[in-house]
Amino acid sequence: MNTATYSNRRGEIEHYFDRTAAEAWAKLTSDAPVGRIRRTVRAGRDRMRSTLLAWLPADLHGRRILDAGCGTGALAVEAARRGAEVVGIDLSPTLVALARERLPAITGGGSVELISGDMLDPALGHFDHVVAMDSLIHYSTADAVAALSVLAPRVTNSIVFTFAPRTPLLATMISIGRLFPRGDRAPWIEPMARAGLQRQIAAAPALQGWRDARSERVSSGFYTSQALELVRT
C-alpha cells in the first residue's frame, strides 16, 4: 500500500463526509423527501445493502462482523437483528454520531458498537465476516487490494465489498462532477476494471487462500456499484 496516498485520500474522505456532505448524507439515509437524482442513489444503495446482507448467513448468532464504512449504520442494524455482534466503523465522527442517535433497540441477541476511526486498525480484532459497502470506491485498485490484504488475515469466512466498475456512464458522471466548485466535490471515485482487480487480488500474497465467489452490479440512475464476495478456500 502507498501509505501516503492512502492517508491523503482517507483525509479527503473524512473531511467530505464529516463536514461538506454530512447534512446531505443524513437526509439521503433517512426517509426524508429528496430530489429525483438522490432518489435513484437512495434506491441503488438500498438494493446494494440488501445484496450484501443476503450474502451473509441468515443466522448470524455467534458471528462477529465488521461494517467497514458504516455511515449511519443501516447495514449494521440489520446484521445485528440477525444475531451478529457488529462493529461499525467510519471515518466521519459526524456520521457515527448520527448512527448512534438512530440506533434502535436490538432484539434477538445481536449488538452494535459504533466507532469513528480507520477500518484497517488492527486493534479492532478478528471477525467472521467483513462488509465494506462503497468504502473502497475512492481508492486506487492497488490501494484497495492493499486494504483487503490488511483485513484478510483477521477474517475467518468472507469479505464482501463494492467497487466502482469502469463503465462509459460512470466516466461521464465523474467528468460532470469535476465541473462543480472544488468545495462542493466529493472525493474522486476511482473506477476499477473487474479483470484487473481480480488479477491484483490473485497476485496479493496476503490474499492467497481466498477466491471470488459471487458478484453483482447495481445500477440505479446516478448510482453504479459492483459487489464482490471473497471467501476462504
Secondary structure as GFF3:
##gff-version 3
##sequence-region A 1 233
A	DSSP	alpha_helix	3	15	.	.	.	ID=ss1
A	DSSP	pi_helix	16	20	.	.	.	ID=ss2
A	DSSP	alpha_helix	22	28	.	.	.	ID=ss3
A	DSSP	alpha_helix	36	54	.	.	.	ID=ss4
A	DSSP	beta_strand	64	68	.	.	.	ID=ss5
A	DSSP	alpha_helix	74	81	.	.	.	ID=ss6
A	DSSP	beta_strand	85	90	.	.	.	ID=ss7
A	DSSP	alpha_helix	93	102	.	.	.	ID=ss8
A	DSSP	beta_strand	111	116	.	.	.	ID=ss9
A	DSSP	three_ten_helix	122	124	.	.	.	ID=ss10
A	DSSP	beta_strand	127	132	.	.	.	ID=ss11
A	DSSP	alpha_helix	141	151	.	.	.	ID=ss12
A	DSSP	three_ten_helix	152	154	.	.	.	ID=ss13
A	DSSP	beta_strand	155	163	.	.	.	ID=ss14
A	DSSP	alpha_helix	168	177	.	.	.	ID=ss15
A	DSSP	three_ten_helix	182	184	.	.	.	ID=ss16
A	DSSP	alpha_helix	194	203	.	.	.	ID=ss17
A	DSSP	three_ten_helix	205	207	.	.	.	ID=ss18
A	DSSP	beta_strand	210	220	.	.	.	ID=ss19
A	DSSP	beta_strand	223	232	.	.	.	ID=ss20
###
